[in-house]
Amino acid sequence: MTNTHELPNILLVHGAWADGSSWSKVIEILRADGFASVVASQLALRGFDDDVATVVRDLELLDGPTILVGHSYGGAVISQAAVDRPRVAGLVYVAAYAPKAGQSAFQINQEFGVELPSGADLINIGTPEAPDFLIDRSRFHQDFCADLTTEEATVLAAVQKPTSVLALAGAGTRVPAWESQRANTWYQVSGNDAMIHPDLERQMAAQITDEERIITLATGHASMVSKPAEIADLIAKAARNR
């Protein structure tokens, strides 16, 4: 795909228990704002390395500079997918994990040491040896997207993708891309997040970027759905800051 527009490509990466359609509102806003090339990856959520490979493939299909955006688990994925990719012009983390080399999303939570009640709402539809998780649909609204309407939350719960422990417990071994991209790395903290503790998000944000590139929104985990204008604006700032 060739992008002849002066603005960079935008590649959006969803997190666990979601898919690329979770970016629909943000895509509409970015397109209206003049971004000609906005693409959402579709992760299988079967294994971390495979998800990284999917994003690398999608990056290679884009011609020219690209802003890479990750929500939740997607932050861990972009941290590895953007390594040694000179066309990646910036990184945006949306209520996302930002691991160091060798860290997984699970490990970050364990090291933080504060468990959220939503962790008890995961249902294993796999086996004890190979867990495969869904969020209890009766709890999805409260846990994942409390500030959405009941109708919106019901749809998101109905289409959620099962997420394998092989994805959530997977870790990249390379120095994450945010270490070399710090000057154009941005982070959005969800102040009412029930999936990743807001204080953990603040901790990760401070680790990867400077205060002026961190915003906090009074919203739940699915901020790209509940606050699409604000998320699109953050992405646009990264695009114009490169």
C-alpha positions, 0 to 999 in steps of 0.5 A: 500500500502506498501513501502519497499523503504528506502525513504518515501512515497509522497502524493500530494494534488492538489488545486482548479480548478485542479485535481491529474493529475496536478502532473504528471510531478512531479510524473515522476521525483520523481519516476525516483529519486528513490521514489517508492511510490508517490500518488496523492489524488483526491479531490472532491472540494465540501467541506473542511471537505470532502477534508480533510477526503479524504487526511486522507484516502489516508494517512492511505493507505500508510505504513510508513513515508510520506511527504505530499505536497499541492498546493494552496487550497491543503495547507489548506487541508494538514494543517488539514489532517496531524494533529496527524498523526505521520507518516507524516514526513514533509510538503511541500507547493507549492504556497499554503494557510497555514491557522491558526486554524479557517482560510479559504482560502477566509478569508486569502485573505480578511485579506491580503486585496489586490485583484488580477484581476484574482478574477473577472474571476471566474464564478459561475455555481452554485446558489447565495446561493451555489456558485460553481466556474470555472475560465473563460476558456478564462482567465485561461492561463493568471490567472492560468498558464501564463508561460505554452504553449497555448496547455498545458494551454488549456488542464488544462482549459478544465479539471478544476474541479468546486470548491465549496464555501464550500471548499474555505470558509471551515476552520479547527478548529484544530491547524494546522500541520505546527505548530508542523512540522516546522523543516521539513516544506517547502514552494515554492513561485511563484513570478509571481502568479496571483491567490495568491498574491506573497507577501501573499505567502511570508507572509504565508511562513515566518509564517510556516517555516524558511528562509532556507526552502523557495524558490521563483521561477519566475513562475505562480500559477501552478508551479508543471506543469511549474517548475516540476524539482524544485518542485520535488527537494524541495519535495526530500529535505523534504524527505531526511531531516526527 
